[in-house]
Structure formats: structure tokens, C-alpha cells
């Protein structure tokens, strides 16, 4: 019981110690494959359609009405 509690404590404490990302390593993190948005043109179009349909809802930062004429 004490060993498992000690192991859990060590794992929790060690998980907070993340390594510092060096400036020259940031290029690897900014790779295109790490992007959630694989197809930006299609994503922008779908976001525009969403804004047009949900124009009355608001709170998304878009202006205009639900007609899609913004």
C-alpha cells in the first residue's frame, strides 16, 4: 500500500517537470503535421457556412446576419 502510494506521488510530482523547449526546437513543434486544421480552405468555407446558419446565435466573433451576405 505504501509503495503504490509512493509511486503515485512520484509520478504526479514528476509529471509537473516538463522540459524547457529550446528556441531551435520550436520549429519541430510548428510543423504542418501538428496542425489540427489539415485543409485551411475547406475549414474556412465550413466556418463561413456555420456562421451563416448560426448568425442569430452570435458569440462567435462574426458579424452579419444569417443570410450569408457578410
N, CA, C and O atoms as a Tinker XYZ file with bonds, in Angstrom:
   280  protein
     1  N      0.827000   -1.195000    0.000000    73     2
     2  CA     0.000000    0.000000    0.000000    64     1     3
     3  C      0.874000    1.263000    0.000000    63     2     4     5
     4  O      0.626000    2.205000   -0.752000    81     3
     5  N      1.878000    1.258000    0.841000    73     3     6
     6  CA     2.754000    2.424000    0.942000    64     5     7
     7  C      3.575000    2.584000   -0.331000    63     6     8     9
     8  O      3.813000    3.706000   -0.778000    81     7
     9  N      4.014000    1.457000   -0.925000    73     7    10
    10  CA     4.790000    1.528000   -2.163000    64     9    11
    11  C      3.962000    2.121000   -3.299000    63    10    12    13
    12  O      4.442000    2.972000   -4.048000    81    11
    13  N      2.727000    1.670000   -3.419000    73    11    14
    14  CA     1.888000    2.193000   -4.500000    64    13    15
    15  C      1.591000    3.671000   -4.291000    63    14    16    17
    16  O      1.564000    4.438000   -5.254000    81    15
    17  N      1.369000    4.078000   -3.052000    73    15    18
    18  CA     1.138000    5.494000   -2.765000    64    17    19
    19  C      2.382000    6.319000   -3.064000    63    18    20    21
    20  O      2.283000    7.422000   -3.601000    81    19
    21  N      3.545000    5.794000   -2.720000    73    19    22
    22  CA     4.800000    6.482000   -3.015000    64    21    23
    23  C      5.031000    6.574000   -4.522000    63    22    24    25
    24  O      5.475000    7.610000   -5.018000    81    23
    25  N      4.733000    5.502000   -5.252000    73    23    26
    26  CA     4.886000    5.503000   -6.702000    64    25    27
    27  C      3.952000    6.517000   -7.355000    63    26    28    29
    28  O      4.356000    7.243000   -8.263000    81    27
    29  N      2.717000    6.567000   -6.898000    73    27    30
    30  CA     1.766000    7.539000   -7.440000    64    29    31
    31  C      2.226000    8.956000   -7.142000    63    30    32    33
    32  O      2.115000    9.830000   -8.003000    81    31
    33  N      2.730000    9.200000   -5.962000    73    31    34
    34  CA     3.219000   10.536000   -5.597000    64    33    35
    35  C      4.398000   10.944000   -6.468000    63    34    36    37
    36  O      4.468000   12.085000   -6.924000    81    35
    37  N      5.317000   10.026000   -6.700000    73    35    38
    38  CA     6.490000   10.324000   -7.536000    64    37    39
    39  C      6.055000   10.618000   -8.967000    63    38    40    41
    40  O      6.565000   11.551000   -9.589000    81    39
    41  N      5.122000    9.838000   -9.495000    73    39    42
    42  CA     4.659000   10.054000  -10.866000    64    41    43
    43  C      3.957000   11.405000  -10.990000    63    42    44    45
    44  O      4.173000   12.126000  -11.965000    81    43
    45  N      3.131000   11.751000  -10.027000    73    43    46
    46  CA     2.423000   13.036000  -10.069000    64    45    47
    47  C      3.408000   14.196000   -9.969000    63    46    48    49
    48  O      3.270000   15.179000  -10.697000    81    47
    49  N      4.375000   14.104000   -9.104000    73    47    50
    50  CA     5.352000   15.180000   -8.959000    64    49    51
    51  C      6.254000   15.287000  -10.182000    63    50    52    53
    52  O      6.622000   16.392000  -10.580000    81    51
    53  N      6.616000   14.161000  -10.783000    73    51    54
    54  CA     7.491000   14.190000  -11.952000    64    53    55
    55  C      6.754000   14.675000  -13.201000    63    54    56    57
    56  O      7.388000   15.194000  -14.121000    81    55
    57  N      5.449000   14.519000  -13.251000    73    55    58
    58  CA     4.712000   14.959000  -14.436000    64    57    59
    59  C      4.666000   16.481000  -14.546000    63    58    60    61
    60  O      4.447000   17.011000  -15.635000    81    59
    61  N      4.864000   17.172000  -13.465000    73    59    62
    62  CA     4.877000   18.632000  -13.493000    64    61    63
    63  C      6.189000   19.211000  -13.972000    63    62    64    65
    64  O      6.277000   20.411000  -14.230000    81    63
    65  N      7.204000   18.387000  -14.095000    73    63    66
    66  CA     8.528000   18.844000  -14.517000    64    65    67
    67  C      8.707000   18.605000  -16.008000    63    66    68    69
    68  O      9.365000   17.647000  -16.414000    81    67
    69  N      8.133000   19.456000  -16.804000    73    67    70
    70  CA     8.290000   19.295000  -18.245000    64    69    71
    71  C      9.575000   19.985000  -18.692000    63    70    72    73
    72  O      9.954000   21.013000  -18.131000    81    71
    73  N     10.247000   19.428000  -19.699000    73    71    74
    74  CA    11.499000   20.044000  -20.162000    64    73    75
    75  C     11.232000   21.358000  -20.892000    63    74    76    77
    76  O     10.196000   21.525000  -21.535000    81    75
    77  N     12.152000   22.258000  -20.788000    73    75    78
    78  CA    12.044000   23.560000  -21.437000    64    77    79
    79  C     12.284000   23.389000  -22.934000    63    78    80    81
    80  O     13.230000   22.714000  -23.340000    81    79
    81  N     11.437000   23.995000  -23.747000    73    79    82
    82  CA    11.592000   23.902000  -25.196000    64    81    83
    83  C     12.566000   24.980000  -25.639000    63    82    84    85
    84  O     12.346000   26.170000  -25.418000    81    83
    85  N     13.632000   24.546000  -26.260000    73    83    86
    86  CA    14.653000   25.488000  -26.728000    64    85    87
    87  C     14.173000   26.171000  -28.005000    63    86    88    89
    88  O     13.379000   25.595000  -28.748000    81    87
    89  N     14.644000   27.391000  -28.272000    73    87    90
    90  CA    14.179000   28.121000  -29.459000    64    89    91
    91  C     14.390000   27.371000  -30.765000    63    90    92    93
    92  O     13.555000   27.465000  -31.665000    81    91
    93  N     15.480000   26.631000  -30.889000    73    91    94
    94  CA    15.723000   25.911000  -32.140000    64    93    95
    95  C     14.879000   24.639000  -32.240000    63    94    96    97
    96  O     14.802000   24.049000  -33.317000    81    95
    97  N     14.245000   24.202000  -31.149000    73    95    98
    98  CA    13.369000   23.035000  -31.189000    64    97    99
    99  C     11.922000   23.406000  -31.509000    63    98   100   101
   100  O     11.106000   22.526000  -31.782000    81    99
   101  N     11.603000   24.667000  -31.478000    73    99   102
   102  CA    10.232000   25.100000  -31.739000    64   101   103
   103  C      9.824000   24.882000  -33.187000    63   102   104   105
   104  O      8.635000   24.798000  -33.495000    81   103
   105  N     10.803000   24.791000  -34.070000    73   103   106
   106  CA    10.496000   24.515000  -35.471000    64   105   107
   107  C      9.805000   23.159000  -35.615000    63   106   108   109
   108  O      8.907000   23.000000  -36.442000    81   107
   109  N     10.226000   22.186000  -34.809000    73   107   110
   110  CA     9.614000   20.860000  -34.878000    64   109   111
   111  C      8.179000   20.891000  -34.362000    63   110   112   113
   112  O      7.324000   20.163000  -34.866000    81   111
   113  N      7.913000   21.716000  -33.374000    73   111   114
   114  CA     6.561000   21.819000  -32.833000    64   113   115
   115  C      5.640000   22.590000  -33.761000    63   114   116   117
   116  O      4.424000   22.406000  -33.709000    81   115
   117  N      6.190000   23.446000  -34.606000    73   115   118
   118  CA     5.388000   24.242000  -35.530000    64   117   119
   119  C      5.242000   23.569000  -36.882000    63   118   120   121
   120  O      4.890000   24.227000  -37.861000    81   119
   121  N      5.503000   22.282000  -36.958000    73   119   122
   122  CA     5.400000   21.554000  -38.212000    64   121   123
   123  C      3.937000   21.493000  -38.658000    63   122   124   125
   124  O      3.033000   21.487000  -37.822000    81   123
   125  N      3.705000   21.447000  -39.954000    73   123   126
   126  CA     2.354000   21.442000  -40.500000    64   125   127
   127  C      1.569000   20.207000  -40.077000    63   126   128   129
   128  O      0.345000   20.254000  -39.963000    81   127
   129  N      2.262000   19.120000  -39.846000    73   127   130
   130  CA     1.562000   17.896000  -39.472000    64   129   131
   131  C      0.976000   17.991000  -38.061000    63   130   132   133
   132  O      0.099000   17.205000  -37.701000    81   131
   133  N      1.455000   18.946000  -37.265000    73   131   134
   134  CA     0.941000   19.134000  -35.911000    64   133   135
   135  C     -0.304000   20.019000  -35.893000    63   134   136   137
   136  O     -0.883000   20.242000  -34.830000    81   135
   137  N     -0.716000   20.518000  -37.035000    73   135   138
   138  CA    -1.849000   21.422000  -37.115000    64   137   139
   139  C     -3.149000   20.641000  -37.106000    63   138   140   141
   140  O     -3.262000   19.618000  -37.781000    81   139
   141  N     -4.139000   21.114000  -36.341000    73   139   142
   142  CA    -5.449000   20.471000  -36.311000    64   141   143
   143  C     -6.190000   20.707000  -37.618000    63   142   144   145
   144  O     -7.023000   19.898000  -38.025000    81   143
   145  N     -5.883000   21.812000  -38.267000    73   143   146
   146  CA    -6.587000   22.234000  -39.462000    64   145   147
   147  C     -5.809000   21.753000  -40.681000    63   146   148   149
   148  O     -4.924000   22.461000  -41.161000    81   147
   149  N     -6.122000   20.565000  -41.190000    73   147   150
   150  CA    -5.364000   19.987000  -42.291000    64   149   151
   151  C     -5.629000   20.700000  -43.612000    63   150   152   153
   152  O     -4.719000   20.851000  -44.428000    81   151
   153  N     -6.871000   21.140000  -43.830000    73   151   154
   154  CA    -7.234000   21.799000  -45.080000    64   153   155
   155  C     -7.811000   23.173000  -44.746000    63   154   156   157
   156  O     -9.015000   23.289000  -44.517000    81   155
   157  N     -6.978000   24.218000  -44.714000    73   155   158
   158  CA    -7.463000   25.523000  -44.251000    64   157   159
   159  C     -8.535000   26.127000  -45.148000    63   158   160   161
   160  O     -9.406000   26.839000  -44.649000    81   159
   161  N     -8.504000   25.871000  -46.451000    73   159   162
   162  CA    -9.509000   26.456000  -47.345000    64   161   163
   163  C    -10.876000   25.845000  -47.055000    63   162   164   165
   164  O    -11.866000   26.566000  -46.933000    81   163
   165  N    -10.933000   24.528000  -46.947000    73   163   166
   166  CA   -12.200000   23.865000  -46.644000    64   165   167
   167  C    -12.680000   24.237000  -45.253000    63   166   168   169
   168  O    -13.879000   24.412000  -45.035000    81   167
   169  N    -11.762000   24.359000  -44.320000    73   167   170
   170  CA   -12.149000   24.726000  -42.967000    64   169   171
   171  C    -12.721000   26.142000  -42.915000    63   170   172   173
   172  O    -13.702000   26.389000  -42.213000    81   171
   173  N    -12.109000   27.080000  -43.657000    73   171   174
   174  CA   -12.640000   28.442000  -43.701000    64   173   175
   175  C    -14.020000   28.476000  -44.334000    63   174   176   177
   176  O    -14.892000   29.217000  -43.882000    81   175
   177  N    -14.227000   27.672000  -45.388000    73   175   178
   178  CA   -15.538000   27.627000  -46.029000    64   177   179
   179  C    -16.584000   27.056000  -45.074000    63   178   180   181
   180  O    -17.682000   27.602000  -44.968000    81   179
   181  N    -16.257000   25.964000  -44.378000    73   179   182
   182  CA   -17.206000   25.375000  -43.437000    64   181   183
   183  C    -17.487000   26.318000  -42.278000    63   182   184   185
   184  O    -18.609000   26.361000  -41.773000    81   183
   185  N    -16.488000   27.070000  -41.855000    73   183   186
   186  CA   -16.706000   28.057000  -40.797000    64   185   187
   187  C    -17.623000   29.176000  -41.287000    63   186   188   189
   188  O    -18.456000   29.673000  -40.528000    81   187
   189  N    -17.474000   29.573000  -42.549000    73   187   190
   190  CA   -18.350000   30.591000  -43.126000    64   189   191
   191  C    -19.793000   30.078000  -43.196000    63   190   192   193
   192  O    -20.729000   30.814000  -42.880000    81   191
   193  N    -19.972000   28.836000  -43.603000    73   191   194
   194  CA   -21.311000   28.252000  -43.663000    64   193   195
   195  C    -21.905000   28.173000  -42.265000    63   194   196   197
   196  O    -23.088000   28.456000  -42.074000    81   195
   197  N    -21.100000   27.793000  -41.299000    73   195   198
   198  CA   -21.566000   27.734000  -39.914000    64   197   199
   199  C    -22.002000   29.112000  -39.430000    63   198   200   201
   200  O    -23.038000   29.249000  -38.779000    81   199
   201  N    -21.204000   30.136000  -39.753000    73   199   202
   202  CA   -21.561000   31.494000  -39.354000    64   201   203
   203  C    -22.851000   31.938000  -40.019000    63   202   204   205
   204  O    -23.670000   32.609000  -39.390000    81   203
   205  N    -23.046000   31.574000  -41.283000    73   203   206
   206  CA   -24.255000   31.977000  -41.992000    64   205   207
   207  C    -25.486000   31.300000  -41.406000    63   206   208   209
   208  O    -26.539000   31.926000  -41.284000    81   207
   209  N    -25.365000   30.051000  -41.050000    73   207   210
   210  CA   -26.514000   29.330000  -40.498000    64   209   211
   211  C    -26.795000   29.708000  -39.056000    63   210   212   213
   212  O    -27.952000   29.733000  -38.637000    81   211
   213  N    -25.765000   29.998000  -38.300000    73   211   214
   214  CA   -25.921000   30.295000  -36.887000    64   213   215
   215  C    -25.752000   31.780000  -36.611000    63   214   216   217
   216  O    -25.337000   32.161000  -35.517000    81   215
   217  N    -26.068000   32.626000  -37.588000    73   215   218
   218  CA   -25.869000   34.067000  -37.437000    64   217   219
   219  C    -26.670000   34.677000  -36.302000    63   218   220   221
   220  O    -26.235000   35.650000  -35.686000    81   219
   221  N    -27.812000   34.127000  -36.026000    73   219   222
   222  CA   -28.634000   34.666000  -34.951000    64   221   223
   223  C    -28.112000   34.270000  -33.576000    63   222   224   225
   224  O    -28.478000   34.870000  -32.565000    81   223
   225  N    -27.270000   33.273000  -33.550000    73   223   226
   226  CA   -26.761000   32.783000  -32.281000    64   225   227
   227  C    -25.721000   33.724000  -31.694000    63   226   228   229
   228  O    -25.784000   34.039000  -30.506000    81   227
   229  N    -24.780000   34.174000  -32.487000    73   227   230
   230  CA   -23.759000   35.121000  -32.029000    64   229   231
   231  C    -22.709000   34.492000  -31.144000    63   230   232   233
   232  O    -22.607000   33.270000  -31.043000    81   231
   233  N    -21.928000   35.346000  -30.505000    73   231   234
   234  CA   -20.872000   34.969000  -29.570000    64   233   235
   235  C    -19.761000   34.165000  -30.234000    63   234   236   237
   236  O    -19.035000   33.435000  -29.559000    81   235
   237  N    -19.622000   34.291000  -31.554000    73   235   238
   238  CA   -18.544000   33.599000  -32.247000    64   237   239
   239  C    -17.560000   34.591000  -32.863000    63   238   240   241
   240  O    -16.577000   34.177000  -33.477000    81   239
   241  N    -17.805000   35.868000  -32.711000    73   239   242
   242  CA   -16.912000   36.880000  -33.237000    64   241   243
   243  C    -17.199000   37.264000  -34.670000    63   242   244   245
   244  O    -16.465000   38.064000  -35.251000    81   243
   245  N    -18.254000   36.712000  -35.256000    73   243   246
   246  CA   -18.574000   37.033000  -36.648000    64   245   247
   247  C    -19.650000   38.111000  -36.689000    63   246   248   249
   248  O    -20.487000   38.220000  -35.793000    81   247
   249  N    -19.600000   38.904000  -37.757000    73   247   250
   250  CA   -20.604000   39.946000  -37.908000    64   249   251
   251  C    -21.583000   39.544000  -39.000000    63   250   252   253
   252  O    -21.316000   38.638000  -39.789000    81   251
   253  N    -22.690000   40.214000  -39.033000    73   251   254
   254  CA   -23.662000   39.970000  -40.097000    64   253   255
   255  C    -24.808000   39.097000  -39.617000    63   254   256   257
   256  O    -24.828000   38.623000  -38.482000    81   255
   257  N    -25.749000   38.903000  -40.506000    73   255   258
   258  CA   -26.928000   38.117000  -40.178000    64   257   259
   259  C    -26.808000   36.693000  -40.651000    63   258   260   261
   260  O    -25.716000   36.229000  -40.978000    81   259
   261  N    -27.922000   35.997000  -40.689000    73   259   262
   262  CA   -27.941000   34.603000  -41.073000    64   261   263
   263  C    -28.056000   34.399000  -42.569000    63   262   264   265
   264  O    -28.176000   33.259000  -43.017000    81   263
   265  N    -28.024000   35.464000  -43.359000    73   263   266
   266  CA   -28.225000   35.315000  -44.811000    64   265   267
   267  C    -26.940000   34.940000  -45.541000    63   266   268   269
   268  O    -27.002000   34.565000  -46.712000    81   267
   269  N    -25.801000   35.024000  -44.909000    73   267   270
   270  CA   -24.548000   34.682000  -45.554000    64   269   271
   271  C    -23.969000   35.810000  -46.382000    63   270   272   273
   272  O    -23.061000   35.577000  -47.181000    81   271
   273  N    -24.459000   37.008000  -46.219000    73   271   274
   274  CA   -24.005000   38.126000  -47.041000    64   273   275
   275  C    -22.930000   38.973000  -46.355000    63   274   276   277
   276  O    -22.668000   40.096000  -46.788000    81   275
   277  N    -22.324000   38.470000  -45.326000    73   275   278
   278  CA   -21.313000   39.263000  -44.614000    64   277   279
   279  C    -20.005000   39.180000  -45.317000    63   278   280
   280  O    -19.026000   39.780000  -44.874000    81   279
